[in-house]
Amino acid sequence: MIARAASKRHAVPLRRPLQIRPSSPVSLTAGRPISTGPASWFRSSPRVSTLFGVLMAVGVASTAYGVYQFYTTFTMWPPEVRGDLRAGIKAKHQGDLDLSARYLQRAWDTAQTLPLSAFSSEPHLKLSGIAVVFAEALEATNRPQEAYDVYKTALMQLRAAKGLSGRERMRAVAIAHKLGEMAEIYQQGPEETEQWLTFAVEEALRVVKDEAGGVKEKVVSVGEPEGEVGAMLSELDLPWWVRKIDIAAPLEALGRFYAQEGKNDYAVTLYLQAIGMLMQPAPNQKDASVEDRCRGAQLMNNLSDIMVRGPPPTNLHFAESWARQAQGVIEKTRTLPAAQKEAESMELCEQTLAAVLYNLGALLEMGGKHEQAKQSFQESLDQAKKIGMRAGAMEARSALRRLERAAKSTSPASAGPSSDSKAA
């Protein structure tokens, strides 16, 4: 069973925060503060998962064909559920989450009794949309077990249905991704987490292959370290209703899961595929979008963390290479004309840069390059202060103090008076 939190003020975030402790259940409001260890960002896996979680989360409600577009015109809904849907959404917007959950519960229960023909075109997209909004309301009122069950029911209905449209199949991908995240957060066990995330990735690849037909190789199952998750995803011709992030987010989630389980080969394969997809420019474009480049830089930084777990000394070399590549991507993104128009995406880039510079400093320190490490930590501190990232600034200051103490302890002056001075 999923543990219920004591507080009812906030819904669980779509992605896990920075450090989940496996020894105790995670509450809805549990955060993961950055630890104060000497190289905490470096040891975190992945180090910018909080930033990635907030801004890369696809989950259920933020897909390109997301739920809320269906509520712009309530007349598209069967009369039997229309009133409760309208009242539930209105209550949510007014902040009355308990009332919202009650209305949406009734809408969901009623929808289950209606024939699919009542929902006209793409009925499973609309039916699962009610489930999604209802489950979100349950999470918001601190009822994660019930939310988990609703998501699970919706996914089982989608998987059992025949003749689904591409968008309905991608809804199944999004819900499976959400279930995988919840299974991880609420510690339902690695087998259950892997089950949901594996389905999300494999189904997403099948959908794109079936809809676009733009792959050059056979799409195979994930979990094969040598089989690159099928085709190189950057070569896929995505349908107009699928964004890169709809595919990249489940890839990242499953890659992160495998990294935590020590299956680094699998994790690297998934991260490389996600990075390749995000960094691939759209047709007739010179560069990928600002948003995709910033997300790609985050994944490069996370991949650096996985690389450092390999055999020395090549582990440090590859890890540093990916960290520098992430830095280079961000610095180039700053120069793109679109960067000035996409403040939110650039905010993500700037936050990631602070983490990248810190992580690069940690890698340099591990390699004994203390002066270069000091410079990188200082740059991280300056960047964190510039964007108001207090936790990052605190970590960078701590690293600089650590290097300063180490330098003093090894300096000639700290070794006591020389023999010449004693003779004098």
FENVEN-V378952 format. One record per residue. N is the residue number from 1. PSI is psi in degrees with one decimal (999 if undefined). NEAR is the number of other C-alpha atoms within 10 Angstrom. D_FIRST is the distance of its C-alpha to the first C-alpha in Angstrom with 1 decimal. Layout:
n = (N/N)
psi = (PSI/PSI)
near = (NEAR/NEAR)
d_first = (D_FIRST/D_FIRST)
//
This chain:
n = (1/2/3/4/5/6/7/8/9/10/11/12/13/14/15/16/17/18/19/20/21/22/23/24/25/26/27/28/29/30/31/32/33/34/35/36/37/38/39/40/41/42/43/44/45/46/47/48/49/50/51/52/53/54/55/56/57/58/59/60/61/62/63/64/65/66/67/68/69/70/71/72/73/74/75/76/77/78/79/80/81/82/83/84/85/86/87/88/89/90/91/92/93/94/95/96/97/98/99/100/101/102/103/104/105/106/107/108/109/110/111/112/113/114/115/116/117/118/119/120/121/122/123/124/125/126/127/128/129/130/131/132/133/134/135/136/137/138/139/140/141/142/143/144/145/146/147/148/149/150/151/152/153/154/155/156/157/158/159/160/161/162/163/164/165/166/167/168/169/170/171/172/173/174/175/176/177/178/179/180/181/182/183/184/185/186/187/188/189/190/191/192/193/194/195/196/197/198/199/200/201/202/203/204/205/206/207/208/209/210/211/212/213/214/215/216/217/218/219/220/221/222/223/224/225/226/227/228/229/230/231/232/233/234/235/236/237/238/239/240/241/242/243/244/245/246/247/248/249/250/251/252/253/254/255/256/257/258/259/260/261/262/263/264/265/266/267/268/269/270/271/272/273/274/275/276/277/278/279/280/281/282/283/284/285/286/287/288/289/290/291/292/293/294/295/296/297/298/299/300/301/302/303/304/305/306/307/308/309/310/311/312/313/314/315/316/317/318/319/320/321/322/323/324/325/326/327/328/329/330/331/332/333/334/335/336/337/338/339/340/341/342/343/344/345/346/347/348/349/350/351/352/353/354/355/356/357/358/359/360/361/362/363/364/365/366/367/368/369/370/371/372/373/374/375/376/377/378/379/380/381/382/383/384/385/386/387/388/389/390/391/392/393/394/395/396/397/398/399/400/401/402/403/404/405/406/407/408/409/410/411/412/413/414/415/416/417/418/419/420/421/422/423/424)
psi = (148.3/130.7/139.8/137.5/159.8/-35.0/148.1/24.4/-32.2/150.4/157.5/140.0/154.0/-35.8/153.3/145.4/-173.8/-29.5/106.5/127.1/118.7/-10.6/-11.1/152.5/150.7/126.9/166.5/-33.0/6.6/128.9/168.6/87.5/148.2/130.7/167.8/16.0/166.7/-32.2/53.6/-42.1/-39.0/-38.5/-19.9/147.7/104.9/162.5/-28.5/34.4/-31.0/-48.2/-44.7/-40.1/-42.5/-41.0/-9.2/-3.4/118.6/-55.4/-133.4/-45.2/-9.4/17.6/161.2/-27.1/43.3/170.3/-42.6/-17.5/-23.5/-10.6/2.2/-29.9/101.1/-15.1/-13.9/-7.4/150.9/142.2/-29.3/-26.6/-11.2/-46.7/-44.4/-37.8/-47.7/-45.5/-39.0/-43.1/-40.4/-44.8/-37.6/-45.8/-25.7/-1.6/4.6/83.7/-35.6/-43.7/-40.9/-45.4/-37.3/-44.8/-44.0/-30.3/-44.5/-38.6/-42.9/-44.1/-43.0/-41.7/-32.0/-21.7/-9.5/148.6/152.9/-28.6/-21.2/-20.0/2.2/-129.6/145.8/60.2/-35.0/-25.4/-40.5/-42.8/-45.0/-26.9/-39.4/-42.5/-42.4/-48.9/-37.6/-44.8/-39.1/-38.5/-38.3/-41.8/-41.5/-25.1/21.1/45.8/63.8/-33.8/-43.7/-39.9/-44.1/-41.9/-38.0/-46.1/-43.7/-43.0/-44.4/-41.7/-41.1/-37.6/-41.6/-41.8/-26.2/-18.6/154.1/149.4/34.4/147.4/167.4/-39.3/-36.1/-37.9/-37.5/-25.3/-39.4/-39.2/-47.4/-40.9/-40.0/-40.0/-44.7/-44.0/-39.2/-41.4/-43.2/-39.9/-35.9/-47.7/-44.2/14.2/57.6/0.5/145.9/-31.8/-42.1/-40.8/-47.6/-38.4/-49.2/-45.6/-35.4/-43.2/-42.7/-45.5/-49.4/-39.1/-38.3/-43.3/-38.2/-40.8/-48.6/-40.9/-46.2/-39.3/-38.4/-35.0/26.4/22.8/152.4/-12.2/165.7/136.7/122.3/178.5/151.6/171.4/6.8/106.0/-25.2/-10.7/76.9/44.0/41.8/-132.1/159.3/117.3/-24.1/-14.9/-4.2/140.1/96.6/141.6/158.9/-26.8/6.4/122.1/158.4/-39.0/-24.3/-28.6/-41.5/-35.1/-47.3/-35.5/-45.3/-42.1/-43.7/-37.6/-41.8/-40.0/-47.0/-36.0/-41.1/-29.4/0.4/9.7/71.4/-31.4/-44.8/-44.1/-44.6/-43.4/-46.3/-42.2/-42.7/-39.1/-43.7/-42.3/-45.4/-39.4/-45.8/-35.6/-5.8/122.5/151.9/160.1/136.3/15.0/144.8/-38.0/157.4/164.1/159.2/-44.8/-47.4/-36.2/-40.6/-40.6/-38.9/-40.0/-38.3/-44.2/-35.5/-41.5/-41.5/-37.5/-34.0/-38.4/-39.1/-40.1/-34.6/-12.7/-4.5/-175.7/137.1/156.9/-2.6/-24.2/-45.4/-37.3/-49.4/-39.5/-45.0/-38.4/-43.7/-36.5/-41.9/-33.9/-40.0/-43.3/-43.3/-38.7/-43.7/-44.4/-38.1/-37.7/-34.8/-28.6/-8.8/142.7/-35.1/-17.4/-35.5/-22.3/-11.5/72.1/-39.1/-43.1/-40.0/-29.2/-40.3/-43.4/-44.2/-37.8/-43.0/-37.2/-40.4/-41.6/-41.7/-45.9/-39.7/-48.3/-37.4/-41.0/-41.1/-39.3/-43.6/-38.9/-42.2/-32.8/5.2/9.7/73.7/-35.4/-42.7/-37.6/-42.8/-42.8/-42.0/-41.4/-39.4/-41.2/-38.0/-42.7/-45.7/-41.8/-42.9/-41.2/-39.6/-38.9/3.9/34.2/88.3/-44.5/-40.2/-41.4/-39.5/-43.9/-42.5/-41.8/-42.4/-41.3/-41.4/-40.2/-38.0/-44.7/-38.0/-42.0/-40.3/-39.3/-40.3/-37.9/-22.2/-1.5/153.5/-34.7/-30.7/-10.1/1.6/175.9/144.8/169.5/-31.6/-42.7/-34.3/-40.8/-34.4/999)
near = (9/18/16/16/17/10/13/14/13/12/18/23/20/20/24/22/21/21/18/18/11/11/7/10/17/21/18/25/16/17/16/13/12/18/15/13/12/17/20/17/24/24/15/16/19/23/26/22/22/20/20/24/18/15/16/24/24/25/23/27/20/14/19/16/18/18/21/15/9/16/15/9/10/14/10/15/18/15/11/13/20/16/15/20/24/17/17/27/23/16/19/18/11/10/11/14/22/17/18/27/24/18/22/30/22/15/23/24/13/13/21/10/8/14/10/15/10/14/17/13/12/16/17/23/23/21/20/25/22/24/26/24/26/28/27/24/26/25/23/23/23/25/20/26/18/16/24/20/13/20/25/19/14/23/23/13/15/21/13/8/12/8/8/16/16/19/20/22/22/27/31/27/30/28/26/29/31/27/27/28/25/24/22/22/26/22/21/15/11/15/10/15/23/19/16/24/28/24/20/30/27/20/19/25/25/20/21/22/21/12/15/14/14/16/19/13/11/11/19/15/17/21/19/13/15/11/15/20/24/20/19/17/27/19/14/17/17/20/17/8/13/19/16/18/21/25/27/28/23/31/29/27/28/29/28/25/23/20/21/15/11/13/16/21/17/23/25/23/21/28/24/22/21/27/24/17/22/27/21/20/16/14/9/6/9/9/15/18/21/26/23/23/25/29/29/27/29/32/28/26/31/29/30/31/28/26/21/20/15/14/9/9/10/13/18/21/16/18/25/24/17/23/29/20/17/28/24/14/20/25/14/11/22/16/10/13/10/14/17/12/11/13/13/13/19/21/15/22/27/21/22/27/27/27/29/32/27/33/31/26/31/27/26/21/20/13/14/11/13/19/14/14/25/23/15/25/31/20/18/26/26/16/22/26/16/14/14/12/15/13/14/23/24/15/25/31/15/18/26/20/14/13/19/13/11/12/14/12/12/10/10/11/10/10/10/9/10/10/8/7/8/7/6/5)
d_first = (0.0/3.7/6.3/9.1/12.5/15.5/17.8/18.1/21.0/20.0/17.8/16.2/18.9/18.9/19.5/18.3/20.8/23.1/21.3/17.6/17.4/15.3/15.4/13.2/10.3/12.1/12.7/14.1/17.5/17.4/20.5/21.9/25.5/28.0/28.7/32.3/32.9/36.1/34.8/31.3/31.5/32.9/30.2/27.4/26.0/26.8/29.0/29.0/25.5/25.3/28.5/27.5/24.2/25.9/28.8/27.9/24.5/25.1/21.6/22.0/24.3/27.0/28.2/31.9/31.4/28.7/27.4/29.6/32.9/32.2/32.4/35.8/37.4/35.5/38.2/36.6/33.8/34.3/35.7/32.9/30.3/32.7/32.9/29.2/28.7/31.6/30.5/26.9/28.3/31.0/28.6/26.5/29.8/30.8/27.8/26.5/22.9/21.8/24.8/24.2/20.7/22.3/25.1/23.1/20.8/24.1/25.4/22.5/22.7/26.5/26.4/24.6/27.6/30.3/32.1/31.8/35.5/34.7/33.3/36.5/36.3/33.1/31.0/27.8/28.2/28.5/25.8/23.2/24.7/23.7/20.1/20.2/21.7/19.5/16.3/18.1/18.9/15.3/14.6/17.8/16.9/13.8/11.3/9.5/6.7/10.0/11.9/10.0/10.6/14.1/14.9/13.8/16.0/18.8/18.9/19.0/21.9/23.7/23.5/24.8/27.6/31.1/33.6/31.4/33.4/32.9/31.3/28.8/28.0/27.6/25.2/23.0/23.5/22.4/19.2/18.3/19.2/17.0/13.9/15.0/15.3/11.9/10.4/12.8/12.4/8.7/9.2/7.7/11.0/14.5/15.0/12.7/14.2/17.6/17.3/16.9/19.5/21.9/22.0/22.6/25.5/27.1/27.0/28.5/31.3/31.9/32.2/34.6/36.6/36.9/37.8/40.0/41.4/42.3/41.0/43.5/41.4/38.9/35.3/33.3/29.8/28.3/27.7/31.4/32.9/36.3/35.6/35.3/32.5/35.3/37.9/38.6/36.7/39.4/41.6/39.4/41.0/38.1/38.3/39.2/35.8/33.8/34.0/33.9/30.8/28.9/29.4/29.5/26.2/24.1/26.6/26.0/22.3/22.5/25.4/23.6/20.7/23.5/25.2/22.3/22.1/25.9/27.0/29.5/31.7/29.1/28.2/31.9/32.6/29.9/31.1/34.7/34.1/32.4/35.3/37.9/36.6/36.4/39.8/41.6/43.9/44.0/47.0/50.2/48.6/49.5/46.2/42.6/41.4/40.9/37.2/36.7/38.9/36.9/33.6/35.5/36.6/33.1/32.1/35.4/34.4/31.0/32.8/35.1/32.3/31.5/35.3/35.8/33.7/36.4/39.4/41.9/44.2/43.3/39.8/41.2/43.6/41.2/38.7/41.6/42.8/39.6/39.4/43.0/42.4/39.7/42.2/44.9/42.8/42.1/45.7/47.0/44.6/46.2/49.5/48.5/50.1/46.7/45.2/47.1/45.6/42.0/41.2/37.4/37.4/39.8/37.7/35.0/37.8/39.1/35.8/35.3/38.8/38.2/35.4/37.5/40.5/38.5/37.0/40.5/41.8/39.3/40.3/44.0/43.5/41.9/45.0/47.4/48.6/48.3/50.7/49.0/45.6/47.1/48.3/44.9/43.1/45.8/45.3/41.6/42.3/44.9/42.5/39.7/42.1/43.6/40.3/39.0/36.2/36.0/33.4/35.4/38.6/37.3/36.3/39.6/41.6/39.8/40.7/44.3/44.6/43.4/45.9/48.6/48.0/48.0/51.3/52.9/51.9/53.7/56.7/60.1/60.5/57.4/59.0/61.7/65.4/67.2/70.0/72.5/71.5/71.7/75.2/76.2)
//
